[in-house]
Amino acid sequence: MAAYPYTRLRRTRQANWSRRLVRENTLTRDDLIWTIVLSDGADKRAPVPSMPGVDRVNLKEIVKEAQRARDLGIPAIALFPHVNPKFKDAAASEALNRNGLVPEAVRAVKAAVPEIGVIVDVALDPYTDHGHDGVMEGDTIKNDPTVELLAESAIILAEAGADIVAPSDMMDGRVGAIREALESGGYSDVMIMSYAAKYASGFYGPYRDAIGTASALKGDKRTYQMDPSNSDEALREVEQDIIEGADMVMVKPGMPYLDIIRRIKDEFAMPTYAFQVSGEYAMMMAAAQNGWLDEKRIIMESLMGFKRAGCDGVLTYFAPKAAEWLKH
Ligand code: PBG
């Protein structure tokens, strides 16, 4: 490259047409996975106070949301349940209920909108009375018994029609156990999107309000979710999940971990996703509602950031908004 003044990097920025010609990354509706909170309540919709614009939706309403996603050109939705506390116990029994909220929602969506991809968390925390993602013995989260439950629960979700199961617990060996269970259960086409590098983050706060685990949670999740100080370890986590049979890998949260996404994409060249989590949504909406930041600009800029970092797609509560804007 020549030096200034022969090189003037501003030349290509002069006009919209030339900016378009040199644009390196694009964001389209194909990049969006809409994260939706389900509820087992009678109310069709109930707002989540710390996530302005996000409602929990019940079984009736979820079909409408899926239709809306299809009409907006969003390829897939991801479902997260808010479960009535009376269904929670130490063993997460409700996670194995074939007729539970999530299996019912998956069946309803697949029957009404078969062309949309349905992603479900394989997770125990919505169902445990202590709010952890595993079974406990005293104060410890037991890895191997948890993995067994997760594999059983994945089969129930696959049987209901889930296209992608997404283990979000960070137990060791869960992807392999789920893959094996899917193979032997006759669900070899079901994809696994692993929450491969999931950090013990403060940005999950509003989600825990949304699914009602915040008040129950005893302690924190640092014995299984990753330390935000670590980066090499994320590569080891992802490598394990790929070896065990993950089809897609995810980093979570999103915006504070763009460096991790880039390293993972460069190292493994796998389909790679970010989860722009509830706290990221909450802080951006709070600033937008105060008039401190321009809502549309920051949402689109944040989503482009994920593409630039190497993501193939983003799980985001902004999906319907972004899809609407990308349509025009
Ligand atoms: C746990 C799970 C969490 C989220 C999705 N699945 C939170 C946690 O680990 O406590 C967070 C999603 C969000 O913050 O938007 N299985």
Boltz pocket constraint, residues with backbone or C-beta under 6 A from the ligand:
constraints:
  - pocket:
      binder: B
      contacts: [[A, 121], [A, 122], [A, 123], [A, 124], [A, 125], [A, 131], [A, 133], [A, 168], [A, 169], [A, 203], [A, 204], [A, 205], [A, 206], [A, 207], [A, 208], [A, 221], [A, 276], [A, 277], [A, 278], [A, 279]]
      max_distance: 6.0
